[in-house]
Amino acid sequence: MKERERLPELLVPAGGREQLESAILYGADAVYMGGPELSLRTACEGFSGEELGLAVADAHTAGVRVYYCLNAMPYDAQLPAVEAVLERLPGMGVDGLIAADPGVIWLAKKHCPSVPLHLSTQAHSVNGAAVAFWREAGVERINLARELGFKQIRALAEAFPGVDFEVFVHGAMCLALSGHCLLSAWVNNRPANQGRCTQPCRFEYRGLSLLVEEQKRSGEALWEIREGEAFSGFWAPQDLCLLRYVGCLADLGVRALKLEGRTKSGGYVAQIADVYRTALDRHARREAGGPDCGKVEISTAALLEELFHTASRPLSTGFFLPRRRVEAPPAGLLPRPVVARRATAGGCRCVPRGHRIVKRPFSCRGCGVRHFSPARISLKTTGESAWISCTPAWRACCIAKSTASERGCT
């Protein structure tokens, strides 16, 4: 759609081949991916060598840009490996390199000067002086730290109209400053800044009659764990969710809205990309004021409900607003990922876990499970297939008992 030319880029995680296919199917403008090492997500499948070249080719065929992550903080012993990766990138056709360490950026200008430089959130850019510094260093895009609020983002966008800014709008938030965390290294000897974080902030702990309050807010419990309770994840922050504000960020001229989740499943990537793609396109139609404005629109509440089916922690605005807003799920909602839901109409059931999303779209009469974009899903284990309908508003998903040309699905 022409309106998308005025929208921020929707930047979606691609931790592996399945996630890449999901991102392409469900509306990504660009994806970010890394190799098996040095990309802060060594737990994900990643792409290296020939796999990276094939992934870039597939994405480009679909009109999707690819940014390669080399955003770990390497030690001297790792620099030869960094240089080897940098030397290969121009031949792979990537559209940008995401880095944080000044040394890596210096080496990138030496070994792959033709690849645009994007600054990772790990660099913790929070002020105009930092923006000016990185711009002079040759960085073309800057991911602003999650610690910034809307007014601070707006001020930077207005002060630097020629700089491409990127903002995280959804996903996990680190307990530490822009991910500069030592907790995993201290607890498990797995340094987060090397991409080996074990996420001990997400572990569940049991305190024996522990009550913590802050000195100047006496009587207000900061953390409380009572003796005898089950284990609790009291370190884990809420997940970021700026769905309500994608239009505001688009109007500021932010160049890219980024979704977190390179270690997540293809189903998760499909669902969050689908929701944010729908929200962005809805904003574009409203701004254009053309014939498309007559289309049936999906409400923000309905889009948020879809996100609750993917969430493992509360969803909030983080630092974006002066007073944090925590999104409340609908009353009685039983969170179930779309890939695990069961349908009631027509005896259909939805795709269980362990699925693989492939490219061929079909439509069907459906079973009432809601989606926003067309896709076909194939089960790894049974060979069954699912089709997402192409109806104007809600998309419906059902599974047929065989795989090829199914009667009833046209």
N, C-alpha and C positions, 0 to 999 in steps of 0.2 A: 504494500500500500504506500502511496506517495507521502502520506502523513508521517511515516516512519523516518523520513529523511530529516525531520525536525526533532526527532526524539533522541534521548540519550541512548547509547549503545547498551543492550542487555548482555552483560558479560557473565557467562555461566561456567561452573566448574566441570572439568572433564578429567576425572581421576583414572579412567580406563576406557577401553573401547565401548563398553556398554553405556557408560555415562556420556561419551561423546555422541553416540547415536541418539540418545535421549535428548541431549541439548539441541542437536540439529533439528530433530523432529518437532520439538516443542517451542521453537521460536527464538533461539539464541541468535544474536547478531555476531557474537564472538565467544570463544571459549578460551580458558586458560588451563594449561596442562604442564606437567613436568616429567622428568625422568625418574628412575628408581632411587636416585640420591640427589642431595643438594637442592631440594625444592621445598623443604619444610613439610612435606607430606610423604615420607618414605613408606608409610603404611598403605598407601594406595598403589594400584597397579602401575600406573605411569606409562610413559612411552619413551623408547630409546631406539637409536639406530634406524633400521628400516621401518619399524612400527611408527616412528614419529613422521617419517616422510609420507607414509600411507595415510596417516591420520590428517596431516595437513592437506594432502590432495583431496581427501573425501570432504573435508570441511570447505575447502575452496570451491569444490564443485557445487556445493549447496549455498555458496555465497556467504560463508561464515569465516570470520577472521580467527587466527590462532596466535595466542601469546604464550611464550615458553617461560616457565618459572625457574629461575636460578637464584632464589631469594634466601637461601641459607646464609649463615655467617661462617664462612670456611676458615679453617686454620691453615697455616703455611703448608702442612703436609698434603692438604687437599687442593692446593692451587693448580698443580699439574692437571688434575682431573677437570677442574673448572675450565682451564685453557683448552683442553681437548674438546669439551662440549661447545665452547664458544666458537671454535674454529669450524665446527660442523654446521652451525645454525644457518648461515647464509644459504648453503646448498639445500637445506630442508624447506626453505620457503616460508619460514615463520614470519608473522607480521609485526612481532614485537618481542622484546626480552624484558621480563619482570625481574628486577634485582633490587637489593637493599644495601648491600655492603659496598662502601666506596671503592674498595679494592676490586671487587667484581666489576663494578661500573667502569673503572679505569682499564681493566683488562678487556672488557667488551669493546671499548672504543679502539683498542689496539687490534683485536682479533676479528671483530665483526662490526666494523663501523657502519655498514649499510643497514644493520638491523636497528629499528627505532627502540630507544630505551624508555621503559616504563618503571616508575619508582614504586616499590612495594610498600604496603602499609607498615612493614617492619622498620622502615626508615623513620617512622613517627613524625610526619610533617604536620605541624600545627600552627605555623606562623608565616607571615609574608617574607621574612628574611630567608627562611629555609626554602621557600618556593623560588625566590630569586637566585639563591645559591645553586639549586638543582637545575634551574633553567640554564644558567651559565655553564653548568657542567655537561650540558647536552641532553638532559632528560626531556622527553617530549610529553610525557603524561605522569601525573603525580596522584597517587592514591592517598587521600587525606585520612588522617588517623580517626579511628572510631570515637576517640575522646572529644572530637569537635561537635559543637551544637549547630543548629540550623543558622543562627545569626553569624557565627564564625565562618561557616562555609560560604554564606552569602557574601560576607565581606571580602573573602579571598577571591571569589569568583568575579566580583566587581573590580577588585584591584588588579587582577591579572586576566583580562579578557582574552588574551592570546594563548593562555595555558590550558591544556586539556586536564581537567580534574576528574577523578574517579572516586566514587563513594560506595562503601559497602552498605547494602540495604537489607540484607537478610542473612541469618545464620549465627553460628556460635561466636561468642565474645570471650576473649581470653581474660583470665583473672588479672594478668599482669599488663603493664603498659605496652600497648600495641604488640603484644605477643612476646615481649622480652622477659620470659619467665625462667626462673631457675628451679622451680618446684620439682619438675620431673628429673632434672639432673641431680638434685639433692636426694630425692626419695629413691629413685631407681637407676641412677647413673645413666640416664637417657636424656641428653640435652635437647631442649625444644628448639634452640636456635640452630641445631644441626638437622632439623626435620625429624627428630626421633621422639617427640613428646608422647608420653604415655597417658597424658591427661589425668594426673592424680587429683586435679581440682574437680574432676567429675566422679571420682571414686566416692563410695558411700562409707561413712564413718559412724561409729557409735561412741558418744560421750557418756560418761557415767555421771549424771546430774550436773551438766555443764550449762551455765548461763553467762553470757557475755554481754556487757553493756558498755557504752562509751562514756567517758568521764563527764562530758558537758551535757549529756542527755540522760541524766540519771532517771532510772525507772523505765526506760525504753530499751527492751531487749534487742540487741543487734543480732545475735545468734542464740538459739536456745535448743538444747537437746536434752530430753528428760530421760532419766534412768529407766531402762526396760523397753524403750522404743526400738523399733527396727532401725537398721543402718540408714543414715541420712546423708544426702549429698549437699552439705551445707556450704562448701566452697564454690560450687558451680554458679556462675552468674546466669542471668536470664539470657535467652537468645534474642538477637536483634531482629526487629520486624518493622520496616518503614513503608509497608504497603500503602498506608493511607497518604503518604507524602511523596510518592513518585512524581506526581504532577508538579508539586512545588519544586522539586529538584530539577525536573525537566525545564521549568520556567526560568530557573537560575542559569541555565546553560551548562550544567554539569555534563561532561562528555560521556560518562559511563556509569551505569548502576551495576554493582557487582554482587553476585550471590556467592556465599561461602558454601563449601561442602565437597572438597575433592575426595574425601574418604567415604562419602555417602554412596548409596546404591543408585542404579539407573532409575528406579522408580521414584526415589526422592528427587533426583535432578529433574525428571519429567514433570513432576507435580509443581515444584516451586517455579521452574521456568515457565510453565504453562500459566500459572497465576500472575506472575509479574509481566509476562508478555501481554496477557489480556488487559491488565491494568494500564500498561503503557499505551496500547492501541486504543483503549477507551478514552484516555486523555487526549490522544491525537485527534480522534473524531470530534470530541467536544471543542477543541481549539480550532479545528478547521471550519466548523459550522456549516459543512456541506451536506450533501444528500445522505452521507453515511450516518449522520446524527439521528436519523429515523430508526436505526436498528435497535432491536431489543438489547438492552444492556444488562450485564450481570452486576449485581450490587457489590459494594465493598464488603459488606457483611458476609455475603456468600463466598467471596474470594478468601476472606479470612478463615471461614469455616474449613475450606480445603487445606489451608496451612496448618490448622490445628491437627489435622490427620497425619501430618509429618513431624510434629513437634514432640520432642522428648523433655523439653523444659518450658517454662513460661515464656511467652513472647512479649517483648517490650520495646520501647523506643530508645533504650540505652541512654546515651548522653545527648541525643538529638534535640530534645525539648528541655526547657528550664526545669520542668517537673516531669519526671518519668511517667509514661503511660504504659500500664500493663494491660494487654488485650485479654478480655474475658471470653472464654469459649461459650458457645450457646448452652443454655441449661439442658442438662441431660445428655450432652454429647459424649459418646464413647469413642475416644480417639482410636482409629484404625487406619493404617496406611491404605491407600486406594488398592494396592496390590493384594491386600488381605481381606477386603470387604466381601460380604456375601450379599447377593441381590435377592429380592423377594418376587419380582414379577417374572412370569414365564419360566420359573425354575432355573434361571441362569445363575451362575456364580461368577464372581470376579477373580481376577488373576491372583493366585497365591504367590508367596515369596519364591525367589529363585527363577524369576522370569527374565527374558531377554527381549528388548524392544527392537524391532526391525523396521524397515523403511516403508513398506508398501501400505498405503492407506486404503481402508474399506469403510463402508457405512452399513449400518444395520438398524433394525427397529429398536433394538436396545432393551435394557432392563432397568433403566432408571438411575444408574450410578452416574454421577456428574463428572464430566471432563470438559475442557474448553478447546482442545485442538485434536485434529484427526491423527490416528496412528494405528498400527497393527502391532499386537504383542504376541510373541510366540513363547510357549513354555519350554524350558530346557529339558525338563524331565519327561513330560508326557507327549510333547509334540502338538498339544492343543493350541488353538489360535484364538485371539480376541480381536474384536474390531471396535474402534471408537467411532461413533456416528458423526457425520458432518452437519448436524442440525444447527440452525443459526445461533441458538443460545446455549442451552445445556447440551453436553455431549454424553452419550450413553454407551456403556460398555457391556458386552456379553461374550460368552465363550461358546464356540461351536465344538462339536465332538470330534471333528476331523480337521485336516489341515489345508487342503487345496482350495478348489472353487466351491464354496459352501452355498447351497441353495438357501434362499431367504436373506442372504447378505449381498447387496448389490452396490 
